[in-house]
Amino acid sequence: GAGITPFIAILRQLQAAGELAGNTLLFANHTTADIILKDELAALLGEHYINIIKSAPPGVAKMLIDKELLSMCANGKASYYYICGPDQFTADMTGILRELNVPEDHIIFEK
């Protein structure tokens, strides 16, 4: 998979065009050492940049992208959801978004 790479270019272009507002990035990694471009992503998105750390060190909250987190982010908005990750992750996220009544054509992932 391409990982975060395509999203970095998309976010930079949105910023250059003045169209970054309203975007949120849930960036899942196994450890904090796996996070790339943390400072840039935080500067771009502020509070809308959320690190999800599966194996968090002491003092860092362990988080997973699950239905509860997605329901807080989905928020009933008519938004688009771009998913990138391993096949099982993509299937799980797609299923959760469907359960949250996100329209099929608003769920985008590489097929």
WOQUI-V289053 format. One record per pair of residues at least 24 apart in sequence whose C-alpha atoms are under 7 Angstrom apart, sorted by the first residue. I is the first residue (numbers start at 0). J is the second residue. Records with the same first field share a line. If there is no record, write none. Layout:
# WOQUI-V289053
I->J ; J
This chain:
# WOQUI-V289053
0->84 ; 85
2->83 ; 84
22->47
23->47 ; 48
24->48 ; 49
25->49 ; 50 ; 51
26->50 ; 51
27->51 ; 52
28->52 ; 53
29->53 ; 54
30->54 ; 55
31->55
66->95
70->99
78->105
79->105 ; 106
80->105 ; 106 ; 107
81->106 ; 107 ; 108
82->107 ; 108
83->108
